[in-house]
Amino acid sequence: MSAPEPPRLVVENTRTIDIERFVPRGQIDARYIEKPYYIAPRDAVGQEAFAVIRDALERRQLVGIGRVILQSRERPIALEPMGKGLRGVTLRYAHEVLGEAEYFAGIPDIALPDEMLQIAEHIMQAKTADFDPAILEDRYRTALVEILRTKKREMPIAEGPVQPSSQNVINLMDALRRSMESERPAVAKPRPRRAASKPARRSSNARGQTAS
């Protein structure tokens, strides 16, 4: 006998976000953040309700916490205004985030001199600037692209497009004429007429003689 199949949990993907509560913006620990998404209204009917939620969140500086079905699995999600739309960030479950105490337990407490801290603060101040996504450069990709560009420059350059041989050029009108000629039914040509034969003249060298 075959073993019974385990029960299956079927989750319907409705693409609907159910908001359960609201929390002040900035309270969500970064450890719980998983993946960001852009969220827009599905159709024109829901645009007004979408705008109401977006603007109310902005005015109250709140983040909506809800649930959404993604890839046949329910995930918690945080919603906050972003321009004309919303930014949704899926969150990790509580059991997926480990506490830091056991990882930091072996770090000793060290009393640092003020001079050393001042030097560190000076370096930080000199390198402080607004966040720019350009600093998140994939240097491996940049180096790979440069290698490919260098190889492309070293490749021989083609002299130009290959010109087709004139022997292969077909005159369209000539081809059409030949096609028409081949399809035209053959017409019997009249036989040439022969010239009428003239009666042969009889020649005589005899001269008439007078009777004596």
VEXZAGU-21376 format. One line per 5 residues: number of its first residue (from 1); their letters; for each residue y, z, x of N, C-alpha, C, CB. Coordinates in Angstrom, 2 decimals. Glycine has a CB too. Layout:
% VEXZAGU-21376
NUM) A) Y/Z/X/Y/Z/X/Y/Z/X/Y/Z/X  ...
% end
This chain:
% VEXZAGU-21376
1) MSAPE) -1.19/0.00/0.85/0.00/0.00/0.00/1.25/0.00/0.89/0.00/1.23/-0.96  2.21/-0.79/0.48/3.45/-0.86/1.24/4.33/0.32/0.93/4.19/-2.16/0.95  5.10/0.73/1.94/5.98/1.88/1.77/7.10/1.53/0.81/6.55/2.35/3.14  7.54/2.46/-0.03/8.64/2.18/-0.97/9.94/1.92/-0.21/8.83/3.35/-1.95  10.72/0.99/-0.76/12.00/0.66/-0.14/12.98/1.81/-0.33/12.58/-0.65/-0.72
6) PPRLV) 13.80/2.08/0.70/14.80/3.14/0.55/15.85/2.73/-0.46/15.46/3.47/1.91  16.48/3.67/-1.13/17.53/3.32/-2.10/18.71/2.65/-1.42/18.01/4.57/-2.86  19.29/1.69/-2.10/20.43/0.95/-1.56/21.71/1.39/-2.25/20.22/-0.56/-1.72  22.74/1.56/-1.46/24.04/1.92/-1.99/24.90/0.66/-2.02/24.72/3.05/-1.14  25.23/0.19/-3.20/26.01/-1.02/-3.37/27.44/-0.62/-3.68/25.42/-1.93/-4.49
11) VENTR) 28.37/-1.09/-2.84/29.79/-0.79/-3.02/30.50/-2.09/-3.36/30.41/-0.12/-1.75  31.21/-2.10/-4.47/31.90/-3.31/-4.90/33.22/-3.45/-4.16/32.14/-3.28/-6.43  33.45/-4.63/-3.60/34.69/-4.90/-2.88/35.73/-5.41/-3.87/34.46/-5.93/-1.73  36.59/-4.52/-4.34/37.59/-4.89/-5.34/38.94/-5.24/-4.72/37.76/-3.76/-6.32  39.11/-5.01/-3.43/40.38/-5.24/-2.73/41.53/-4.45/-3.35/40.72/-6.72/-2.75
16) TIDIE) 41.19/-3.35/-3.99/42.19/-2.50/-4.61/42.28/-1.20/-3.83/41.84/-2.22/-6.10  43.50/-0.75/-3.55/43.72/0.50/-2.82/44.06/1.58/-3.82/44.85/0.34/-1.75  43.25/2.62/-3.83/43.48/3.76/-4.71/44.20/4.84/-3.91/42.13/4.30/-5.31  45.47/5.09/-4.23/46.27/6.10/-3.53/45.98/7.47/-4.15/47.80/5.77/-3.59  45.58/8.43/-3.32/45.17/9.75/-3.80/46.26/10.80/-3.59/43.90/10.18/-3.10
21) RFVPR) 47.02/10.69/-2.48/48.06/11.67/-2.22/49.09/11.09/-1.26/47.45/12.97/-1.63  50.16/11.88/-1.04/51.23/11.45/-0.16/51.50/12.56/0.84/52.53/11.09/-0.96  51.76/12.17/2.10/52.04/13.15/3.16/53.32/12.72/3.87/50.84/13.27/4.17  54.05/13.66/4.47/55.26/13.31/5.21/54.94/12.36/6.37/55.95/14.57/5.74  55.84/11.41/6.59/55.65/10.44/7.67/55.66/11.15/9.02/56.74/9.34/7.62
26) GQIDA) 54.74/10.80/9.89/54.66/11.38/11.21/53.65/12.51/11.33/55.99/11.87/11.60  53.02/12.91/10.22/52.07/14.02/10.28/50.64/13.57/10.62/52.06/14.75/8.96  50.36/12.29/10.54/48.99/11.83/10.80/48.75/11.81/12.30/48.75/10.41/10.18  47.74/12.51/12.74/47.37/12.57/14.15/46.91/11.18/14.60/46.24/13.63/14.38  47.38/10.77/15.77/47.03/9.44/16.29/45.53/9.27/16.51/47.77/9.18/17.59
31) RYIEK) 44.80/10.36/16.66/43.36/10.25/16.87/42.64/9.70/15.65/42.79/11.60/17.23  43.25/9.83/14.48/42.62/9.36/13.26/42.94/7.90/12.95/43.04/10.23/12.09  43.89/7.32/13.67/44.28/5.94/13.41/43.22/4.99/13.96/45.65/5.63/14.04  42.79/4.03/13.14/41.73/3.12/13.55/42.24/1.69/13.72/40.60/3.14/12.54  42.66/1.03/12.64/43.04/-0.39/12.74/44.15/-0.68/11.73/41.80/-1.32/12.48
36) PYYIA) 45.21/-1.42/12.18/46.32/-1.73/11.27/46.09/-3.04/10.51/47.63/-1.81/12.06  46.69/-3.11/9.33/46.63/-4.31/8.50/48.00/-4.55/7.87/45.53/-4.18/7.40  48.31/-5.82/7.57/49.47/-6.16/6.76/49.01/-6.24/5.30/50.12/-7.52/7.22  49.76/-5.62/4.41/49.38/-5.58/3.00/50.50/-6.22/2.17/49.10/-4.12/2.54  50.12/-7.18/1.32/51.04/-7.89/0.46/50.47/-7.91/-0.95/51.31/-9.33/0.98
41) PRDAV) 51.30/-8.11/-1.97/50.77/-8.18/-3.34/49.87/-9.38/-3.52/51.92/-8.24/-4.36  48.82/-9.21/-4.32/47.83/-10.26/-4.51/48.38/-11.40/-5.34/46.58/-9.71/-5.15  49.18/-11.10/-6.36/49.71/-12.15/-7.24/51.09/-11.76/-7.70/48.77/-12.40/-8.45  51.74/-12.67/-8.44/53.10/-12.43/-8.91/53.17/-11.28/-9.91/53.67/-13.69/-9.54  52.10/-11.03/-10.64/52.10/-9.97/-11.64/52.28/-8.60/-11.00/50.81/-10.00/-12.45
46) GQEAF) 51.68/-8.39/-9.82/51.74/-7.09/-9.18/52.90/-6.90/-8.23/50.50/-6.85/-8.46  53.81/-7.86/-8.15/54.90/-7.75/-7.18/55.86/-6.61/-7.52/55.67/-9.05/-7.12  56.13/-6.38/-8.78/57.08/-5.33/-9.16/56.50/-3.96/-8.84/57.43/-5.42/-10.65  55.25/-3.72/-9.20/54.62/-2.44/-8.90/54.53/-2.22/-7.39/53.23/-2.36/-9.53  54.26/-3.30/-6.66/54.19/-3.23/-5.20/55.54/-2.81/-4.64/53.76/-4.59/-4.61
51) AVIRD) 56.63/-3.42/-5.14/57.97/-3.11/-4.64/58.36/-1.68/-4.97/58.99/-4.08/-5.22  57.94/-1.18/-6.14/58.27/0.20/-6.53/57.63/1.18/-5.56/57.80/0.49/-7.97  56.35/1.00/-5.24/55.67/1.89/-4.31/56.30/1.82/-2.93/54.17/1.55/-4.23  56.58/0.59/-2.47/57.17/0.41/-1.13/58.51/1.11/-1.01/57.33/-1.09/-0.83  59.39/0.89/-1.97/60.74/1.46/-1.88/60.73/2.97/-2.08/61.65/0.81/-2.91
56) ALERR) 59.83/3.47/-2.94/59.75/4.92/-3.14/59.24/5.62/-1.88/58.84/5.26/-4.33  58.27/5.02/-1.20/57.79/5.59/0.06/58.90/5.62/1.10/56.60/4.79/0.59  59.71/4.57/1.14/60.80/4.50/2.11/61.85/5.56/1.82/61.44/3.11/2.10  62.20/5.71/0.57/63.26/6.67/0.22/62.81/8.11/0.46/63.67/6.50/-1.24  61.54/8.39/0.22/61.06/9.76/0.38/60.47/10.00/1.77/60.02/10.06/-0.68
61) QLVGI) 60.41/8.94/2.62/59.84/9.08/3.97/58.42/9.65/3.90/60.74/9.99/4.84  57.61/9.03/3.01/56.24/9.48/2.82/55.26/8.39/3.22/56.02/9.90/1.38  54.03/8.80/3.40/52.92/7.89/3.67/51.86/8.12/2.59/52.32/8.12/5.11  51.41/7.04/1.98/50.38/7.15/0.96/48.99/7.15/1.59/50.50/6.02/-0.04  48.15/8.06/1.16/46.77/8.14/1.65/45.84/7.73/0.50/46.43/9.60/2.17
66) GRVIL) 45.01/6.73/0.75/44.11/6.25/-0.28/42.79/5.78/0.31/44.74/5.14/-1.06  42.09/4.98/-0.48/40.80/4.45/-0.06/40.71/2.98/-0.43/39.63/5.25/-0.71  39.99/2.23/0.39/39.85/0.80/0.18/38.45/0.38/0.63/40.95/0.01/0.95  37.93/-0.67/0.00/36.62/-1.20/0.38/36.83/-2.34/1.37/35.82/-1.69/-0.88  36.30/-2.20/2.57/36.38/-3.24/3.60/34.98/-3.48/4.14/37.37/-2.83/4.75
71) QSRER) 34.54/-4.75/4.08/33.21/-5.12/4.59/32.12/-4.24/3.97/33.19/-4.99/6.13  32.22/-4.10/2.65/31.21/-3.38/1.86/31.11/-1.90/2.24/29.86/-4.04/2.03  32.20/-1.36/2.77/32.21/0.07/3.08/33.56/0.66/2.73/31.87/0.31/4.56  33.54/1.83/2.15/34.80/2.49/1.79/35.41/3.13/3.03/34.56/3.56/0.70  36.72/2.91/3.19/37.44/3.48/4.32/38.72/4.15/3.82/37.76/2.39/5.37
76) PIALE) 39.09/5.30/4.41/40.40/5.88/4.10/41.50/5.04/4.75/40.48/7.35/4.59  42.66/4.97/4.11/43.74/4.12/4.60/45.07/4.81/4.34/43.69/2.72/3.93  46.00/4.63/5.27/47.36/5.16/5.14/48.31/3.99/4.93/47.76/5.99/6.39  49.23/4.14/3.99/50.19/3.08/3.64/51.60/3.55/3.92/50.04/2.67/2.15  52.38/2.68/4.59/53.79/2.97/4.81/54.58/1.68/4.77/53.99/3.70/6.16
81) PMGKG) 55.87/1.75/4.40/56.68/0.53/4.28/56.84/-0.16/5.62/58.06/0.86/3.71  56.88/-1.51/5.56/57.12/-2.32/6.75/57.82/-3.61/6.30/55.79/-2.63/7.52  59.13/-3.65/6.45/59.88/-4.82/6.00/59.74/-5.00/4.50/59.40/-6.09/6.73  59.37/-6.22/4.08/59.18/-6.50/2.66/57.80/-6.11/2.16/59.41/-7.95/2.39  56.92/-5.70/3.08/55.56/-5.38/2.68/55.18/-3.96/3.04/54.58/-6.33/3.32
86) LRGVT) 53.90/-3.76/3.20/53.36/-2.46/3.58/52.45/-2.64/4.78/52.60/-1.81/2.41  52.41/-1.63/5.61/51.45/-1.60/6.71/50.36/-0.60/6.34/52.14/-1.21/8.06  49.15/-1.08/6.34/48.02/-0.21/6.06/47.24/0.05/7.34/47.10/-0.82/5.00  46.94/1.31/7.59/46.20/1.69/8.79/44.94/2.42/8.33/47.06/2.58/9.75  43.78/1.82/8.61/42.55/2.52/8.27/42.40/3.74/9.17/41.32/1.58/8.40
91) LRYAH) 41.85/4.79/8.59/41.72/6.07/9.28/40.25/6.40/9.53/42.39/7.19/8.48  40.01/7.14/10.57/38.66/7.63/10.84/38.38/8.82/9.92/38.49/8.04/12.34  37.10/8.99/9.61/36.71/10.18/8.85/36.83/11.42/9.73/35.26/10.03/8.31  36.92/12.55/9.08/37.10/13.81/9.82/35.97/14.06/10.80/37.21/14.98/8.85  34.73/13.72/10.40/33.59/13.98/11.28/33.54/13.03/12.47/32.29/13.88/10.50
96) EVLGE) 34.35/11.96/12.44/34.35/10.99/13.54/35.29/11.41/14.67/34.75/9.62/13.02  36.17/12.36/14.42/37.13/12.79/15.43/36.67/14.13/16.00/38.57/12.91/14.83  36.46/14.13/17.31/35.99/15.35/17.98/37.18/16.21/18.40/35.13/14.99/19.22  36.96/17.50/18.45/38.00/18.42/18.89/38.22/18.34/20.40/37.63/19.84/18.50  39.43/18.72/20.80/39.78/18.60/22.22/39.42/19.83/23.04/41.25/18.32/22.36
101) AEYFA) 39.11/20.94/22.40/38.94/22.20/23.13/37.84/22.11/24.18/38.62/23.33/22.15  36.68/21.55/23.80/35.58/21.50/24.76/35.85/20.55/25.91/34.30/21.09/24.05  36.71/19.57/25.71/37.03/18.63/26.79/38.08/19.19/27.74/37.51/17.32/26.21  38.98/20.01/27.24/40.07/20.53/28.06/39.79/21.95/28.57/41.36/20.52/27.26  38.64/22.48/28.25/38.36/23.88/28.61/38.35/24.10/30.12/37.02/24.31/28.02
106) GIPDI) 37.96/23.10/30.90/37.86/23.27/32.35/39.15/23.05/33.10/36.84/22.36/32.88  40.25/22.73/32.41/41.53/22.50/33.11/42.20/23.85/33.36/42.48/21.57/32.27  42.47/24.18/34.62/43.06/25.50/34.92/44.55/25.53/34.61/42.83/25.88/36.39  45.08/26.72/34.40/46.52/26.92/34.21/47.18/27.00/35.59/46.80/28.22/33.38  48.17/26.13/35.83/48.82/26.06/37.14/50.31/26.31/36.95/48.57/24.67/37.81
111) ALPDE) 50.86/27.21/37.74/52.29/27.49/37.74/52.98/26.50/38.67/52.59/28.97/38.17  53.80/25.62/38.13/54.45/24.57/38.91/55.87/24.98/39.27/54.46/23.25/38.14  56.33/24.69/40.49/57.72/24.98/40.87/58.70/24.10/40.11/57.92/24.79/42.39  59.87/24.65/39.84/60.88/23.92/39.08/61.31/22.64/39.79/62.09/24.80/38.83  61.37/22.67/41.14/61.81/21.49/41.89/60.88/20.30/41.64/61.88/21.80/43.39
116) MLQIA) 59.59/20.56/41.60/58.63/19.50/41.36/58.80/18.91/39.96/57.21/20.01/41.54  59.06/19.77/38.99/59.28/19.29/37.62/60.56/18.48/37.53/59.34/20.47/36.65  61.58/18.88/38.24/62.85/18.15/38.22/62.67/16.74/38.79/63.93/18.92/39.00  61.90/16.61/39.87/61.65/15.31/40.46/60.90/14.41/39.46/60.84/15.45/41.78  59.89/14.98/38.81/59.13/14.21/37.82/60.02/13.79/36.66/57.95/15.04/37.30
121) EHIMQ) 60.90/14.67/36.21/61.80/14.33/35.11/62.78/13.24/35.51/62.56/15.57/34.63  63.23/13.27/36.78/64.16/12.25/37.26/63.49/10.87/37.27/64.67/12.60/38.67  62.25/10.82/37.72/61.50/9.55/37.73/61.31/9.04/36.30/60.13/9.73/38.43  60.98/9.93/35.40/60.79/9.53/34.01/62.08/9.00/33.40/60.28/10.71/33.19  63.19/9.66/33.69/64.46/9.22/33.14/64.83/7.82/33.66/65.57/10.22/33.49
126) AKTAD) 64.53/7.55/34.93/64.85/6.25/35.51/64.01/5.13/34.89/64.65/6.28/37.02  62.82/5.47/34.40/61.93/4.46/33.83/61.89/4.51/32.30/60.53/4.65/34.37  62.80/5.22/31.69/62.81/5.34/30.23/63.54/4.16/29.60/63.46/6.66/29.80  62.93/3.56/28.59/63.53/2.43/27.87/62.88/2.36/26.49/63.35/1.08/28.65  63.47/1.54/25.61/62.89/1.35/24.29/61.55/0.61/24.41/63.86/0.57/23.36
131) FDPAI) 60.69/0.86/23.46/59.37/0.22/23.49/59.50/-1.28/23.26/58.45/0.84/22.42  58.82/-2.05/24.10/58.79/-3.50/24.00/57.34/-3.95/24.08/59.66/-4.17/25.13  56.83/-4.64/23.04/55.43/-5.08/23.09/55.11/-5.96/24.30/55.09/-5.83/21.84  56.14/-6.53/24.95/55.89/-7.40/26.11/55.24/-6.64/27.26/57.19/-8.03/26.58  55.41/-5.31/27.29/54.80/-4.56/28.39/53.28/-4.45/28.21/55.42/-3.14/28.48
136) LEDRY) 52.80/-4.78/27.02/51.36/-4.72/26.76/50.73/-6.06/27.15/51.06/-4.38/25.27  50.91/-6.43/28.38/50.43/-7.73/28.86/48.98/-7.63/29.30/51.30/-8.23/30.03  48.20/-8.62/28.88/46.82/-8.73/29.35/46.86/-9.45/30.70/45.90/-9.50/28.30  46.88/-8.69/31.78/47.05/-9.28/33.10/45.85/-10.12/33.52/47.30/-8.19/34.12  44.68/-9.77/33.05/43.50/-10.60/33.34/43.66/-11.98/32.71/42.21/-9.91/32.83
141) RTALV) 44.09/-12.02/31.46/44.30/-13.31/30.78/45.40/-14.11/31.46/44.67/-13.08/29.29  46.49/-13.44/31.86/47.59/-14.13/32.54/47.11/-14.77/33.84/48.74/-13.17/32.82  46.31/-14.02/34.63/45.79/-14.56/35.89/44.85/-15.73/35.63/45.07/-13.45/36.69  44.03/-15.63/34.60/43.09/-16.70/34.28/43.83/-17.97/33.86/42.13/-16.26/33.18  44.87/-17.82/33.06/45.65/-18.99/32.63/46.32/-19.65/33.83/46.72/-18.58/31.59
146) EILRT) 46.82/-18.85/34.77/47.48/-19.41/35.95/46.48/-20.18/36.81/48.15/-18.30/36.78  45.25/-19.66/36.93/44.21/-20.38/37.69/43.92/-21.72/37.04/42.92/-19.54/37.79  43.80/-21.75/35.73/43.51/-23.00/35.02/44.66/-24.00/35.18/43.25/-22.72/33.52  45.89/-23.52/35.15/47.04/-24.40/35.33/47.07/-24.98/36.74/48.35/-23.65/35.04  46.73/-24.15/37.73/46.69/-24.63/39.11/45.64/-25.71/39.28/46.42/-23.48/40.08
151) KKREM) 44.47/-25.49/38.71/43.41/-26.51/38.80/43.82/-27.80/38.10/42.11/-25.97/38.18  44.54/-27.68/37.01/44.99/-28.87/36.29/45.98/-29.67/37.12/45.61/-28.49/34.95  46.87/-28.95/37.84/47.85/-29.65/38.69/47.16/-30.35/39.87/48.92/-28.67/39.22  46.03/-29.80/40.34/45.32/-30.39/41.47/44.46/-31.58/41.07/44.47/-29.36/42.13  44.20/-31.76/39.79/43.38/-32.88/39.35/44.14/-34.18/39.49/42.93/-32.67/37.90
156) PIAEG) 43.45/-35.29/39.85/44.13/-36.58/39.97/44.72/-37.01/38.65/43.17/-37.65/40.50  45.92/-37.58/38.78/46.62/-38.03/37.57/46.23/-39.46/37.28/48.16/-37.90/37.74  45.89/-39.73/36.08/45.53/-41.10/35.68/46.74/-42.01/35.80/44.98/-41.12/34.23  46.52/-43.23/36.28/47.62/-44.17/36.49/48.28/-44.59/35.18/47.12/-45.39/37.21  47.57/-44.53/34.12/48.14/-44.93/32.85/47.04/-45.28/31.89/49.10/-46.11/33.02
161) PVQPS) 47.40/-45.55/30.67/46.37/-45.91/29.68/45.71/-47.22/30.05/46.97/-46.01/28.28  44.43/-47.30/29.85/43.67/-48.50/30.16/44.04/-49.59/29.18/42.16/-48.23/30.13  44.46/-50.76/29.71/44.83/-51.88/28.87/43.58/-52.64/28.45/45.81/-52.81/29.60  43.45/-52.91/27.17/42.27/-53.66/26.73/42.30/-55.08/27.25/42.18/-53.67/25.21  41.13/-55.62/27.50/41.02/-56.98/28.00/41.47/-57.96/26.95/39.59/-57.29/28.45
166) SQNVI) 42.22/-58.99/27.39/42.69/-60.01/26.45/41.55/-60.84/25.91/43.71/-60.91/27.11  40.41/-60.86/26.61/39.27/-61.64/26.15/38.64/-61.03/24.89/38.23/-61.74/27.25  38.90/-59.76/24.67/38.32/-59.11/23.50/39.26/-59.10/22.31/37.94/-57.70/23.85  40.47/-59.65/22.48/41.43/-59.67/21.39/41.07/-60.80/20.43/42.88/-59.84/21.92  40.98/-60.49/19.16/40.62/-61.47/18.15/41.82/-61.71/17.25/39.39/-61.00/17.32
171) NLMDA) 42.18/-62.96/17.11/43.26/-63.33/16.20/42.74/-63.23/14.77/43.79/-64.78/16.50  43.41/-62.39/13.98/42.91/-62.14/12.64/42.95/-63.39/11.77/43.72/-61.05/11.99  44.03/-64.17/11.87/44.13/-65.37/11.04/43.05/-66.38/11.41/45.51/-66.00/11.17  42.78/-66.51/12.70/41.73/-67.44/13.12/40.37/-66.99/12.59/41.69/-67.56/14.64  40.14/-65.67/12.63/38.87/-65.15/12.14/38.73/-65.40/10.65/38.74/-63.67/12.44
176) LRRSM) 39.84/-65.23/9.90/39.79/-65.47/8.46/39.55/-66.95/8.17/41.09/-65.02/7.80  40.20/-67.83/8.93/40.00/-69.26/8.70/38.54/-69.64/8.96/40.93/-70.10/9.60  37.99/-69.11/10.05/36.59/-69.43/10.34/35.67/-68.91/9.25/36.18/-68.86/11.68  36.00/-67.73/8.73/35.18/-67.18/7.67/35.25/-68.03/6.41/35.60/-65.76/7.36  36.45/-68.51/6.09/36.60/-69.36/4.90/35.89/-70.69/5.08/38.09/-69.61/4.61
181) ESERP) 35.98/-71.22/6.29/35.30/-72.49/6.54/33.80/-72.34/6.40/35.66/-73.01/7.93  33.25/-71.21/6.84/31.81/-71.03/6.78/31.33/-70.83/5.35/31.38/-69.85/7.64  32.22/-70.30/4.48/31.83/-70.06/3.09/32.11/-71.26/2.20/32.53/-68.84/2.56  32.88/-72.26/2.64/33.24/-73.41/1.81/32.00/-74.30/1.66/34.43/-74.22/2.44  31.66/-74.72/0.40/30.47/-75.57/0.21/30.64/-76.91/0.89/30.18/-75.79/-1.28
186) AVAKP) 29.54/-77.42/1.43/29.58/-78.71/2.13/29.79/-79.83/1.12/28.27/-78.94/2.94  30.69/-80.82/1.41/30.99/-81.97/0.55/30.41/-83.22/1.20/32.54/-82.13/0.32  29.65/-83.99/0.39/29.04/-85.22/0.94/30.13/-86.22/1.28/28.02/-85.85/-0.06  30.14/-86.68/2.49/31.15/-87.64/2.92/30.69/-89.05/2.57/31.41/-87.51/4.44  31.60/-89.91/2.09/31.21/-91.30/1.76/30.79/-92.07/3.00/32.37/-92.04/1.06
191) RPRRA) 29.78/-92.95/2.81/29.31/-93.75/3.93/30.35/-94.82/4.23/27.92/-94.38/3.64  30.57/-95.11/5.47/31.57/-96.15/5.80/31.11/-97.53/5.31/31.82/-96.19/7.34  32.07/-98.31/4.78/31.76/-99.65/4.29/31.60/-100.63/5.45/32.87/-100.13/3.33  30.61/-101.56/5.25/30.42/-102.63/6.24/31.28/-103.83/5.89/28.92/-103.04/6.32  31.71/-104.52/6.92/32.53/-105.72/6.68/31.67/-106.83/6.06/33.18/-106.23/8.02
196) ASKPA) 32.21/-107.56/5.08/31.46/-108.64/4.40/31.14/-109.76/5.39/32.27/-109.22/3.20  29.87/-110.24/5.35/29.44/-111.31/6.28/29.94/-112.67/5.81/27.90/-111.33/6.40  30.48/-113.44/6.70/31.00/-114.77/6.38/29.90/-115.80/6.59/32.25/-115.10/7.25  29.85/-116.92/5.74/28.83/-117.98/5.94/29.03/-118.68/7.26/28.87/-119.01/4.79  27.94/-118.88/7.92/28.03/-119.53/9.23/28.44/-120.99/9.06/26.68/-119.43/10.00
201) RRSSN) 29.34/-121.46/9.88/29.78/-122.85/9.87/28.87/-123.69/10.74/31.25/-122.97/10.35  28.57/-124.83/10.20/27.66/-125.75/10.93/28.52/-126.69/11.79/26.75/-126.57/9.93  28.25/-126.69/12.98/29.00/-127.54/13.90/28.19/-128.80/14.25/29.37/-126.76/15.18  28.85/-129.90/14.43/28.13/-131.15/14.78/28.91/-131.88/15.83/27.91/-132.07/13.54  28.19/-132.31/16.80/28.83/-133.10/17.86/28.73/-134.61/17.59/28.20/-132.77/19.22
206) ARGQT) 28.02/-134.95/16.47/27.82/-136.41/16.22/29.14/-137.02/15.73/26.67/-136.66/15.16  29.42/-138.09/16.18/30.63/-138.80/15.76/30.24/-139.91/14.76/31.39/-139.41/17.00  31.05/-140.13/13.84/30.75/-141.23/12.90/30.80/-142.64/13.54/31.73/-141.17/11.74  29.89/-143.50/13.14/29.88/-144.86/13.72/30.26/-145.87/12.61/28.44/-145.21/14.34  31.01/-146.88/12.95/31.39/-147.95/12.03/30.35/-149.07/12.05/32.78/-148.50/12.39
211) AS) 30.12/-149.54/10.86/29.12/-150.64/10.78/29.72/-151.87/11.41/28.69/-150.93/9.29  28.86/-152.48/12.04/29.29/-153.69/12.68/29.22/-154.83/11.66/28.43/-154.00/13.92
% end
